[in-house]
Amino acid sequence: MELKVTMKDPKKSDYFYEESIKTLRTNIQFSSKQVKVVLFTSCYPNEGKSDIVFSLSLEMGKAGKKVLLLDADIRKSTFMKRYSVNQSVQGLSQYLSGQTESQWITYQTNYQNVDIIFAGPLAPNPSELLGDPAFENLLEEKRQEYDYIFIDTPPMGAMIDAAVVAEKSDGAVLVIELSLIHI
């Protein structure tokens, strides 16, 4: 049985943003064929990493690559609300805490070649859950099914979660809000 979810992208079209996402897609594709699991983080909250990882997933899917978007921001996920998901889903925190099996957390989206694993309910111990062997086993299982796994993690400036996920990733993208850069 396939689990399905409908997501709505609230962004308006922006040529320069879309071109930047295509550039990021190309850079990831040319980095190495061994780079399949890529984590996305930022230094601070609200720098746009979740939006970028979502847009990149859609762009990579349009390019014919099978993508899994994995929301590992168990502390403060925004995907359900931001993309107007109105159905009940099971997520990563439920799998990592032993409440469900891996086959019940991967959802096919209404976007071509893009599946998603939602974060699930807030857990009191996210970094411990992400450091559990079950997370690594999940990634190994999904490596066989997908061309790319993009992992959205909390900002690394205040939490250790991104560093825990980095150990199991092939690469990382650090998103920095342009207005925060002082030259």
PESULDA-V404200 format. One record per residue. N is the residue number from 0. RES is the residue in one small letter. PSI is psi in radians with two decimals (999 if undefined). D_LAST is the distance of its C-alpha to the last C-alpha in Angstrom with 1 decimal. Layout:
# PESULDA-V404200
n = [N,N]
res = [RES,RES]
psi = [PSI,PSI]
d_last = [D_LAST,D_LAST]
This chain:
# PESULDA-V404200
n = [0,1,2,3,4,5,6,7,8,9,10,11,12,13,14,15,16,17,18,19,20,21,22,23,24,25,26,27,28,29,30,31,32,33,34,35,36,37,38,39,40,41,42,43,44,45,46,47,48,49,50,51,52,53,54,55,56,57,58,59,60,61,62,63,64,65,66,67,68,69,70,71,72,73,74,75,76,77,78,79,80,81,82,83,84,85,86,87,88,89,90,91,92,93,94,95,96,97,98,99,100,101,102,103,104,105,106,107,108,109,110,111,112,113,114,115,116,117,118,119,120,121,122,123,124,125,126,127,128,129,130,131,132,133,134,135,136,137,138,139,140,141,142,143,144,145,146,147,148,149,150,151,152,153,154,155,156,157,158,159,160,161,162,163,164,165,166,167,168,169,170,171,172,173,174,175,176,177,178,179,180,181,182]
res = [m,e,l,k,v,t,m,k,d,p,k,k,s,d,y,f,y,e,e,s,i,k,t,l,r,t,n,i,q,f,s,s,k,q,v,k,v,v,l,f,t,s,c,y,p,n,e,g,k,s,d,i,v,f,s,l,s,l,e,m,g,k,a,g,k,k,v,l,l,l,d,a,d,i,r,k,s,t,f,m,k,r,y,s,v,n,q,s,v,q,g,l,s,q,y,l,s,g,q,t,e,s,q,w,i,t,y,q,t,n,y,q,n,v,d,i,i,f,a,g,p,l,a,p,n,p,s,e,l,l,g,d,p,a,f,e,n,l,l,e,e,k,r,q,e,y,d,y,i,f,i,d,t,p,p,m,g,a,m,i,d,a,a,v,v,a,e,k,s,d,g,a,v,l,v,i,e,l,s,l,i,h,i]
psi = [2.24,2.33,2.33,2.64,2.52,2.27,2.57,2.16,2.01,-0.12,2.55,2.66,2.36,1.96,-0.85,-0.66,-0.82,-0.68,-0.66,-0.70,-0.71,-0.65,-0.77,-0.77,-0.83,-0.74,-0.71,-0.74,-0.60,-0.02,-0.78,2.57,-0.25,-0.21,1.76,-0.62,1.97,2.21,2.61,2.25,3.10,3.08,-0.68,2.81,2.69,0.56,-0.09,0.18,-0.69,-0.67,-0.74,-0.77,-0.62,-0.85,-0.70,-0.70,-0.78,-0.76,-0.72,-0.66,-0.72,-0.53,0.06,0.10,2.44,2.11,2.42,2.09,2.03,1.98,1.75,0.30,1.26,-0.32,-0.68,1.12,2.50,-0.05,-0.77,-0.85,-0.85,-0.66,0.38,0.85,2.00,0.18,2.82,2.30,2.77,2.63,-2.97,-0.77,-0.59,-0.67,-0.84,-0.43,0.12,0.26,-0.29,2.93,2.81,-0.53,-0.19,0.17,-0.15,2.14,2.31,2.28,3.08,0.15,2.42,2.18,0.30,2.10,2.84,2.54,2.04,2.82,-0.61,-3.07,2.64,2.33,2.59,-0.23,1.01,-0.78,-0.60,-0.69,-0.77,-0.43,-0.12,2.55,-0.43,-0.60,-0.79,-0.71,-0.71,-0.79,-0.73,-0.71,-0.80,-0.43,-0.57,-0.43,-0.42,2.62,-0.68,2.53,2.01,2.15,2.07,2.13,2.87,2.82,2.45,-0.13,-0.47,-0.26,2.73,-0.15,-0.78,-0.67,-0.64,-0.75,-0.60,-0.61,-0.46,0.12,2.80,-0.32,3.02,2.61,2.17,2.03,2.24,2.21,2.24,-0.69,-0.22,-0.12,2.17,2.03,999]
d_last = [52.8,49.3,47.2,45.4,42.8,41.6,38.0,36.5,33.0,31.9,28.9,29.4,29.0,25.6,25.6,21.9,21.8,25.1,23.9,21.0,23.6,25.9,23.3,22.8,26.6,27.1,24.7,26.7,30.0,29.3,27.9,31.5,34.7,34.6,31.5,33.2,31.8,28.1,26.6,23.8,21.8,18.6,17.3,18.3,21.1,20.8,17.9,20.3,21.6,25.3,24.9,23.3,26.0,28.7,27.6,27.3,30.7,32.2,30.8,32.1,35.4,35.7,35.3,38.4,36.9,38.3,35.6,35.9,33.2,33.6,32.3,32.0,30.3,33.6,32.0,30.7,31.5,30.9,32.5,36.0,35.0,32.1,34.3,37.5,39.6,42.7,44.9,45.4,43.8,43.8,40.6,39.0,39.7,43.3,43.7,42.0,44.2,47.3,48.1,48.2,48.3,45.5,47.5,47.1,43.3,42.2,42.3,42.5,40.4,41.2,38.5,39.6,39.4,37.3,38.7,37.2,37.8,36.9,35.8,39.0,39.7,37.5,38.6,38.6,37.6,35.1,33.8,37.4,38.4,35.6,36.6,40.3,41.9,42.7,39.0,39.1,42.5,41.2,38.4,41.0,43.3,40.8,39.5,43.0,42.8,39.3,37.2,34.0,33.4,30.1,29.7,27.7,27.0,25.7,22.1,22.0,20.3,23.6,26.3,27.7,29.0,26.4,27.1,30.8,30.5,28.3,31.3,33.3,30.8,30.3,26.6,23.7,20.9,18.1,16.9,13.5,13.2,10.5,10.4,9.7,6.3,3.8,0.0]
